């Protein structure tokens, strides 16, 4: 039992180190999403002549930008749906193998 506790402690310390090392090593750095970086790069390359082809549907419906909380909510819902689909596929494959009769 002591070996398990020692392993859990070491792995937890490694995970915390992986999480907090970049934050401590790169003080003052911006950890922004890739959407903003992509937009900035396109504007840098294309200059003022860049015009977006479309705008987000929800922004058009509500007549303005979505609040940050709503964007986070939609991202979490999207993540949950994706995880559900992947979990279903893994479960289906595991059950198919288990109940196929070929052992």
N, C-alpha and C positions, 0 to 999 in steps of 0.2 A: 504494500500500500504506500510505503514511503517513496518508492521509485516512481509511482504514478504521480504523486504530489510534486515531486521534484521535476518531473517532465512537464507537468502542467505549468508550474512556476516558470520554468525556462522558456517554454513556448509563449506564455503570456508576456514575459519580458521582451522577447524578440518581436512580437507583434506590436507592443507599445513603442519599441525603438523604431520600427519601420514607420509607424504612424507619426511620431513626433520628431524624428530626426530631420526631415525636410523643413518642418516648421521652425525648428531651432537653428538649423544651418543657414537658411535663407531668410533671415529676418527682413521684413519690409517688402518681400516679394508678393506679387499678386497671383493668387491661384484662381484664375477665372476659368469659365467654361470655354469650350472650343467654338461655340457659335459666334461669340464676339470676336475671337481671334480670326476666324475665317472671314467674317465680314470686313474686318479691318484690313486683312491681306488683299481681298478683292478690291477694296477702295484704293489701297496703295498702288496696286498694279494698274487698275483701270482709270484711276483718277476721278475727275468730276463727271465723266461721261457715263459712269455706271448708273443704270436705273434698274431696280429690282423688277422681276417679271410679275410677281404677285405679292400679296400681303397675306398674313395669317387670317384664316377664316373667322376665328373668334374675335380678333381685333376689329374686323370689318363689321361683325354683328353687334358688338357692344359700342362701337364708335370710338375706340381709343385703345391704348395699350393695356394688356392684362397686368394686374398686380403681381408682384413677385410670388406671393403666397399661392395664387392660382396656378402659376407656371409650375411651382413645386408640386402642387397637388396633382396636376395632370401628368407630370413626370413620374410621380409615385404610382399613380394608377397604371400608367403604361408599363412601368417596371413590374408591378404585380401581375398584370395580364401576361407579360412575357415569361415570368417565372412560373406561372400556372401552366402555360402551354408546354414549357420545357419539362416540368415535373410530370405532367400528364403523359408526355411522350416517353419519358424514362419508365414511368409506372406501367405503361402499356407494353413496352418492350420486355420489362422484367416479368410481367404476368404472362405474356405470350410464351416466353421461354419456359416458365414454370408449368403452365397448363397445356402445353402442346402435346404432351405424352411422350416426347422424345427426350429421354433422360440419359 
